[in-house]
Amino acid sequence: MGTKDQTPKNTSGKKAILSRIGRRARLVYLKILRIDDPPERIARGAAIGVAMGVLPTFGLGTILSLAGAFILKANKAAAVLGSFVVNPLTAPFFWTLSAVVGSFIMREDYGSIYETARSEGFLSGAGWAYLVFLVGNGVVTAVFTAASYYLVKNAVIRHRIKKARRLARRRERGHH
């Protein structure tokens, strides 16, 4: 009978997951930077996507992001990419933050709100806990939406400036 390796896998598994998240985030970031549209329109799309991702849209975030981008004349690709900010790995962070912020605003004990949501579920009778969550989620959504607009807009502008400088340096070297 052979023995299995008894070394703990916690740290390497967590590192692998974090590495995958980092690579995926970088890929989304680079895709957004390379979109050919005005920076404001790209940023508007990304912000719409982030909003639809953070709001409890029950799996409809991507579709609602596209609809919002269409209505608000934003970049649709950036909206879809922005909606991926919330995914199965980041959702617990946003849900917890929403509950904490909502508890603070509504002057509720976070522990009791958390326990009610955990035992009854937000959608099955925990009305007050869900209301506290929604209040916090509204604030969290507004903050992350505004932040994503300005961060994406500035990142696209900086990326284009660097790209133009690189191109100018190449042209200069080619002429000498």
Number of C-alpha atoms within 10 A of each C-alpha: 3 4 5 6 7 6 6 8 10 9 9 10 11 11 12 12 13 13 12 12 14 12 12 13 15 12 13 16 17 13 13 24 22 12 14 10 13 13 22 18 21 29 30 28 33 33 32 32 34 31 29 30 30 26 21 17 13 8 11 12 25 22 16 20 29 23 16 20 25 14 9 14 13 25 27 24 18 29 34 24 23 31 27 21 20 20 13 9 11 13 15 12 12 19 19 16 17 24 28 22 23 27 23 15 13 15 10 16 12 19 12 12 21 19 12 18 21 11 10 14 15 18 10 10 12 16 15 13 24 20 16 23 26 20 18 25 24 17 16 21 22 17 12 14 24 16 14 22 22 16 15 24 22 15 17 24 16 13 15 15 12 12 12 12 12 12 12 12 11 11 11 10 9 8 6 5
